Amino acid sequence: MPARPWRQFAWPTAFLIAVTVAVFGIRAARHHSPATPTRHTPHVTHAVTTRYYRVRPGDTLTAVAAKTGTSVARLLHLNPKLQPTALFIGERIRLR
């Protein structure tokens, strides 16, 4: 009696079907789970708001850059009239 060719593919096929069902089940559960909040990013471009930093006593341009997470070069680019060696208390420095 000749061997049936479908038998050699039965276990791999069943395994692939089981894995596929498990993956889709997990993805569906994670996607619709109320425990994990979903964030929908709108496809709208937002205008960058201008931010400023007010100089305090003892501030240097390097210290302001470190506090705000901006580079000194970026601060100088955004503030062309800024004197890096002469910051005045209360002066506003543009960050964005």
C-alpha positions as CSV (number, residue, x, y, z in Angstrom):
1,M,0.0,0.0,0.0
2,P,1.6,3.3,-1.0
3,A,2.2,6.0,1.7
4,R,-0.2,8.9,1.6
5,P,1.7,12.1,0.8
6,W,-0.5,14.3,2.9
7,R,0.5,12.6,6.2
8,Q,4.1,13.9,6.0
9,F,2.7,17.4,5.9
10,A,0.0,17.0,8.6
11,W,2.0,17.8,11.7
12,P,3.9,20.8,10.2
13,T,0.7,22.2,8.9
14,A,-1.1,21.8,12.2
15,F,1.8,23.4,14.0
16,L,1.8,26.4,11.7
17,I,-2.0,26.8,12.0
18,A,-1.8,26.7,15.8
19,V,1.1,29.3,15.9
20,T,-0.8,31.6,13.5
21,V,-4.0,31.4,15.6
22,A,-2.0,32.0,18.8
23,V,-0.2,35.1,17.3
24,F,-3.4,36.6,16.1
25,G,-5.1,35.9,19.4
26,I,-2.3,37.6,21.4
27,R,-2.2,40.6,19.1
28,A,-6.0,41.0,19.3
29,A,-5.9,40.7,23.1
30,R,-3.1,43.3,23.3
31,H,-4.8,45.6,20.9
32,H,-8.2,45.7,22.6
33,S,-6.9,45.3,26.2
34,P,-8.3,48.1,28.5
35,A,-5.3,47.8,30.7
36,T,-2.9,49.1,28.1
37,P,-3.9,52.6,26.9
38,T,-3.6,53.1,23.2
39,R,-2.2,56.3,21.8
40,H,-3.5,57.4,18.5
41,T,-1.1,59.8,16.8
42,P,-3.1,62.2,14.7
43,H,-1.6,62.9,11.3
44,V,-1.7,66.7,11.8
45,T,1.4,68.7,11.8
46,H,1.7,70.8,14.9
47,A,3.3,74.3,14.9
48,V,6.4,74.4,17.2
49,T,5.7,76.8,20.0
50,T,8.4,79.3,20.9
51,R,9.9,78.7,24.3
52,Y,12.1,81.1,26.3
53,Y,14.4,80.9,29.3
54,R,14.8,83.7,31.8
55,V,18.4,84.3,32.9
56,R,19.0,83.9,36.6
57,P,21.9,85.0,38.7
58,G,25.0,83.0,38.0
59,D,23.8,81.6,34.7
60,T,26.2,81.1,31.8
61,L,25.3,80.2,28.3
62,T,26.7,76.8,28.8
63,A,24.6,76.3,32.0
64,V,21.5,77.4,30.2
65,A,22.2,75.0,27.4
66,A,22.7,72.2,29.8
67,K,19.5,73.0,31.9
68,T,17.3,73.2,28.8
69,G,18.8,70.4,26.8
70,T,19.8,72.7,23.9
71,S,23.3,73.2,22.4
72,V,25.1,76.4,22.8
73,A,25.4,76.7,19.0
74,R,21.6,76.4,18.7
75,L,21.0,79.1,21.3
76,L,23.4,81.4,19.5
77,H,21.6,80.6,16.2
78,L,18.2,81.4,17.7
79,N,19.5,84.5,19.5
80,P,21.7,86.4,17.0
81,K,22.0,89.5,19.2
82,L,22.9,87.5,22.3
83,Q,26.4,88.2,23.8
84,P,27.5,84.8,25.2
85,T,30.0,86.5,27.7
86,A,27.5,89.1,28.9
87,L,24.2,87.6,30.0
88,F,21.9,89.9,32.1
89,I,19.6,88.8,34.9
90,G,16.0,88.7,33.6
91,E,17.1,88.5,29.9
92,R,15.0,86.2,27.8
93,I,16.8,83.6,25.7
94,R,14.9,81.9,23.0
95,L,15.0,78.1,23.1
96,R,12.9,77.1,20.1
